[in-house]
Amino acid sequence: MKDSGFFSLENQVAVVTGAGQGLGEGIARRLHSAGARVAVLDLDIERARNIAQAIEGVAIQVDVSSQPSVEQAHAQVQEQLGDITILVNNAGITGRTVPTWELTEKDFDDVYAVNLKGVFLVCRAVIGSMLTMGYGRIVNVASIAGKEGNPTLAPYSSTKAGVIAFTKSLAKEVADKGDITVNSISPAVVRTPLLETVAQKTIDYMISRIPMGRTGKIEEVAALVHYLVSQEASFTTGQCYDISGGRATY
Ligand SMILES: NC(=O)c1ccc[n+]([C@@H]2O[C@H](COP(=O)([O-])OP(=O)(O)OC[C@H]3O[C@@H](n4cnc5c(N)ncnc54)[C@H](O)[C@@H]3O)[C@@H](O)[C@H]2O)c1
């Protein structure tokens, strides 16, 4: 059912990376329900197809850590849906949950390539047409780990801190170039398939730090993203929005 009321996204073209499952799927579904035409981008094309079919969107394979792949996916979205007005950089991986002294260089490089370089590559691909249009909404999915630093998740936490700072830099660069906003969000732990790759001890630690004493819901995160990508959210940029059940202290 489409909702064309406040925060309508009618006539908008949205790209959500990592939208084949979890938070990205929930965000893609929410933006579609608000009227946007959605490109479901994922490394796993089968997952992307399933979701795209359910929301009358288009499925496009991408590896956000690869420049040629990002450029190709961007061209496909433009060809199939037109200029992108909404970008949600959601694709991310945790890497191995081990102490820093057990990490290899490859462990670090792999997480960096997807979580931080990937956000840069996709933003760079899309921002040009947003500058030409003088309109755009970008939301980068960071994490509470990027503010606090979770033990056994050093690559993940530090790349998410990077996403928060990258967001602030880009936001300032485009702040006076039309109605273009760039924000990040920092969810605490949310029940998604991502958690299957995280040690239970680490998950228990994360929940124990949340004053509400529970995990977040995908729908709660999707609702926040919906607001941030709406036309109404036009005086908010360079911010990191907390969605952590009270865990964040700043
Ligand atoms: N789940 C949580 O508790 C939580 C908390 C804070 C932040 N986040 C962040 O939210 C985002 C989504 O998390 P999730 O829990 O839904 O994860 P998930 O693992 O359930 O889904 C991630 C999706 O991204 C895709 N993906 C992975 N690497 C990719 C790549 N290189 N290119 C394109 N797609 C790729 C996967 O195929 C998958 O479909 C991530 O950035 C994550 O760090 C999650």
The ligand as an SDF file (V2000), in Angstrom:
LIG
                    3D

 44 48  0  0  0  0  0  0  0  0999 V2000
   22.3800   -5.1960   12.3730 N   0  0  0  0  0  0  0  0  0  0  0  0
   22.8950   -4.3520   13.2560 C   0  0  0  0  0  0  0  0  0  0  0  0
   22.8220   -4.5770   14.4690 O   0  0  0  0  0  0  0  0  0  0  0  0
   23.5360   -3.0850   12.7910 C   0  0  0  0  0  0  0  0  0  0  0  0
   23.8200   -2.0970   13.7610 C   0  0  0  0  0  0  0  0  0  0  0  0
   24.4340   -0.9180   13.3380 C   0  0  0  0  0  0  0  0  0  0  0  0
   24.7430   -0.7300   12.0140 C   0  0  0  0  0  0  0  0  0  0  0  0
   24.4520   -1.7190   11.1110 N   0  0  0  0  0  0  0  0  0  0  0  0
   24.8220   -1.4750    9.7330 C   0  0  0  0  0  0  0  0  0  0  0  0
   23.6640   -1.5670    8.9370 O   0  0  0  0  0  0  0  0  0  0  0  0
   24.0120   -2.0090    7.6210 C   0  0  0  0  0  0  0  0  0  0  0  0
   23.1760   -3.2100    7.2410 C   0  0  0  0  0  0  0  0  0  0  0  0
   23.3610   -4.1980    8.2240 O   0  0  0  0  0  0  0  0  0  0  0  0
   22.4920   -5.5380    8.2510 P   0  0  0  0  0  0  0  0  0  0  0  0
   22.4850   -5.9630    9.6700 O   0  0  0  0  0  0  0  0  0  0  0  0
   21.2080   -5.3740    7.5370 O   0  0  0  0  0  0  0  0  0  0  0  0
   23.4740   -6.5030    7.4180 O   0  0  0  0  0  0  0  0  0  0  0  0
   23.1680   -7.8480    6.5820 P   0  0  0  0  0  0  0  0  0  0  0  0
   24.4440   -8.6380    6.6000 O   0  0  0  0  0  0  0  0  0  0  0  0
   21.9310   -8.5060    7.0820 O   0  0  0  0  0  0  0  0  0  0  0  0
   22.9040   -7.2970    5.1210 O   0  0  0  0  0  0  0  0  0  0  0  0
   23.9190   -6.6290    4.4190 C   0  0  0  0  0  0  0  0  0  0  0  0
   23.6810   -6.7500    2.9220 C   0  0  0  0  0  0  0  0  0  0  0  0
   24.7870   -6.0910    2.2850 O   0  0  0  0  0  0  0  0  0  0  0  0
   25.2320   -6.8810    1.1980 C   0  0  0  0  0  0  0  0  0  0  0  0
   26.6490   -6.6340    0.9450 N   0  0  0  0  0  0  0  0  0  0  0  0
   27.7130   -7.0460    1.6500 C   0  0  0  0  0  0  0  0  0  0  0  0
   28.8550   -6.6620    1.0610 N   0  0  0  0  0  0  0  0  0  0  0  0
   28.5010   -5.9560   -0.0470 C   0  0  0  0  0  0  0  0  0  0  0  0
   29.2250   -5.3110   -1.0630 C   0  0  0  0  0  0  0  0  0  0  0  0
   30.5750   -5.3390   -1.0870 N   0  0  0  0  0  0  0  0  0  0  0  0
   28.5510   -4.6900   -2.0490 N   0  0  0  0  0  0  0  0  0  0  0  0
   27.1940   -4.6850   -2.0570 C   0  0  0  0  0  0  0  0  0  0  0  0
   26.4460   -5.3080   -1.1240 N   0  0  0  0  0  0  0  0  0  0  0  0
   27.0990   -5.9360   -0.1260 C   0  0  0  0  0  0  0  0  0  0  0  0
   24.9990   -8.3280    1.6400 C   0  0  0  0  0  0  0  0  0  0  0  0
   24.9150   -9.1960    0.5180 O   0  0  0  0  0  0  0  0  0  0  0  0
   23.6870   -8.2010    2.4120 C   0  0  0  0  0  0  0  0  0  0  0  0
   22.5630   -8.4300    1.5930 O   0  0  0  0  0  0  0  0  0  0  0  0
   25.5210   -2.2970    7.6660 C   0  0  0  0  0  0  0  0  0  0  0  0
   26.2310   -1.1930    7.1790 O   0  0  0  0  0  0  0  0  0  0  0  0
   25.7880   -2.4850    9.1430 C   0  0  0  0  0  0  0  0  0  0  0  0
   27.1060   -2.2140    9.4860 O   0  0  0  0  0  0  0  0  0  0  0  0
   23.8480   -2.8770   11.4760 C   0  0  0  0  0  0  0  0  0  0  0  0
  1  2  1  0
  2  3  2  0
  2  4  1  0
  4  5  1  0
  4 44  2  0
  5  6  2  0
  6  7  1  0
  7  8  2  0
  8  9  1  0
  8 44  1  0
  9 10  1  0
  9 42  1  0
 10 11  1  0
 11 12  1  0
 11 40  1  0
 12 13  1  0
 13 14  1  0
 14 15  2  0
 14 16  1  0
 14 17  1  0
 17 18  1  0
 18 19  2  0
 18 20  1  0
 18 21  1  0
 21 22  1  0
 22 23  1  0
 23 24  1  0
 23 38  1  0
 24 25  1  0
 25 26  1  0
 25 36  1  0
 26 27  1  0
 26 35  1  0
 27 28  2  0
 28 29  1  0
 29 30  1  0
 29 35  2  0
 30 31  1  0
 30 32  2  0
 32 33  1  0
 33 34  2  0
 34 35  1  0
 36 37  1  0
 36 38  1  0
 38 39  1  0
 40 41  1  0
 40 42  1  0
 42 43  1  0
M  CHG  2   8   1  16  -1
M  END
$$$$
